[in-house]
Amino acid sequence: MARINDQAAILLLEDGTVFHGNAIGKIGTTSGEICFNTGMTGYQEIFTDPSYYAQIMVMTTAHIGNYGMKKSEIESDDIKIAGLVTKNFTYSDYSRPQAESTAQEYLKEQGLSGITNIDTRALVKHIRSKGAMNAIISSDILDIEILKEKLAVTPSMKGLELASKVTTKEPYYIGNPNAEYKVAVLDFGTKRNILRSFAMRDCHLKVFPATTSYEEMEEWNPDGYFLSNGPGDPSSMGYAVKTAKQILNDNRPLFGICLGHQLLALAMDIPTYKMHNGHRGINHPVKNLVSGRGEITSQNHGFAVSAEAIEINPNVEITHVNLNDDTIEGIKLNHRRAFSVQYHPEAAPGPHDAQYLFDEYVNMLKLARVDKELTLA
């Protein structure tokens, strides 16, 4: 019987490019949009980030699995990526004493298929040149023609609504019920560390399914609203744009991260577009145009907000830009209590340069309460 790392596997890209390697995780076949992450650490957080749903992840760091898996550090209930591609993969051991299982055990338990012993440098250079595309990984079908047929029916990420696939099925609560502020969270695929970041700032959260109406959330009488991160094309989420517009019309405090940022822009009639490659990693430089300071940020997005449309909208101000390609990383509304960022201030993994944004939102909640009390006085 062959050792597990002797099992052959194939990675086939939509443009016909083929890579041969060895199987990791579950023996099987999986497909999705291929993308790459430049983070050197935090692979278990990446695997479980709902924003990566339906995507095959290429990890650019050379070694994956070397420090094992610890379930208390994952960002959702289970693995969300569609498949995994690595250069080197540690099957049977790990270096971290606190780890609870090997990466291989975890991938098999979660039913994830992947491929290792791939020249990921060559693969990433190819993707950077050709742009985002679909791909298929298989360790049980090694016939290229059959794989091409299966890949042909994999849907394009453009126009794909995925938030409803990863959202909570029922509302739930996070934090101290006696906290100072109540925040309604629209869950499009939220990460756990976002919720923790609010809770540690004296916020009690009620997390609602993605398609929950504004009227239903208002019944809980929250102090403010949060639009979470998540997967898929924001332009396909008319239901969420409608809800965001209702929140804005009532001038309720609103904060958005990643997909939530894109939805806030769409609510202001600012279009989004699919990027050539997207930004995925924990080392992306961003400039805060308000303070003038630079931030190193964690990012994960394949869509962006139109800069041209913002520049002609007097009610929207650009607050953050990406220093690599000048794409929009943050906006605020001049006529409403609302702001958003494209990157991930909660990190997990990544630097904590942008944690101040949660403090700014809590301050917004405080000011909104003072204004309300003055109005009622």
GIGI-V662824 format. One line per field, one symbol per residue. ss: DSSP state (H for helix, E for strand, L for the rest). phi: phi as a letter, one per 20 degrees, with the letter a starting at -180 (. if undefined). burial: + if it has 24 or more other ideal C-beta (glycine too) atoms within 12 Angstrom, else -. A space follows every 10 residues. Layout:
ss->???
phi->???
burial->???
This chain:
ss->LLLHHHLEEE EEELLLLEEE EEEEELLLEE EEEEEEELLL LLHHHHHLLH HHLLEEEEEL LLEELLLLEL HHHLLLLLLL LLEEELLEEL LLLLLLLLLL ELHHHHHHHH LLEEEELLLH HHHHHHHHHH LLEEEEEELL LLLHHHHHHH HHLLLLLLLL ELHHHHLLLL LEEELLLLLL EEEEEEELLL LHHHHHHHHL LLEEEEEEEL LLLHHHHHLL LLLEEEELLL LELHHHLHHH HHHHHHHHHL LLEEEEELHH HHHHHHHLLL LEEEEEEEEE EEEEEEEELL LLLEEEEEEE EEEEELHHHH HLLLLEEEEE EELLLLLEEE EEELLLLEEE ELLELLLLLL LLLLLHHHHH HHHHHHHHHH HHHHHHL
phi->.fffeeffbc ddegenfccd bcfcmffrcb crfebccefe cnffffgdff fegmdeeeee ffccnfdmcc ffdedbfbfd feacccecce fdbaeefffd afffffffge medbbcmdff ffffgffffe nfbfbcdbcd cdefffffff ffefffffne ecgfedffec fbdcnffeff cdcedeeepf efffffffff dmdeddedgg efffffffff lffaccdefr eneffedgff fgfffffffe legcccclgf fffffffemd fdbeefcncb rcbeecdeff eneecececa bdcbefffff fddfecdfdb cefecmffda bbeedbebbb ceedffllep fdgdfgffff ffffffffff fffffef
burial->---++-++++ ++++--+++- ++++++++++ +++++++++- ++++++++++ ++++++++++ +--++++++- +-++++--++ ++++++++++ +--+------ ++++++++-+ -+++++++-+ --++-++--- -++++++++- ++----++-+ +--+--+--+ ++++++++-- +-+++----- ++++++++++ +++++-+++- ++++++++++ ++-+--+--+ -+++++++++ +++++++-++ +-++++++-- -+++++++++ ++++++++-+ +++++-++++ ++++++++-- ----++++++ +++++++--+ --+--+++++ ++----++++ +++--+++++ ++++++++++ +-+++-++-+ ++-++--+-- -------
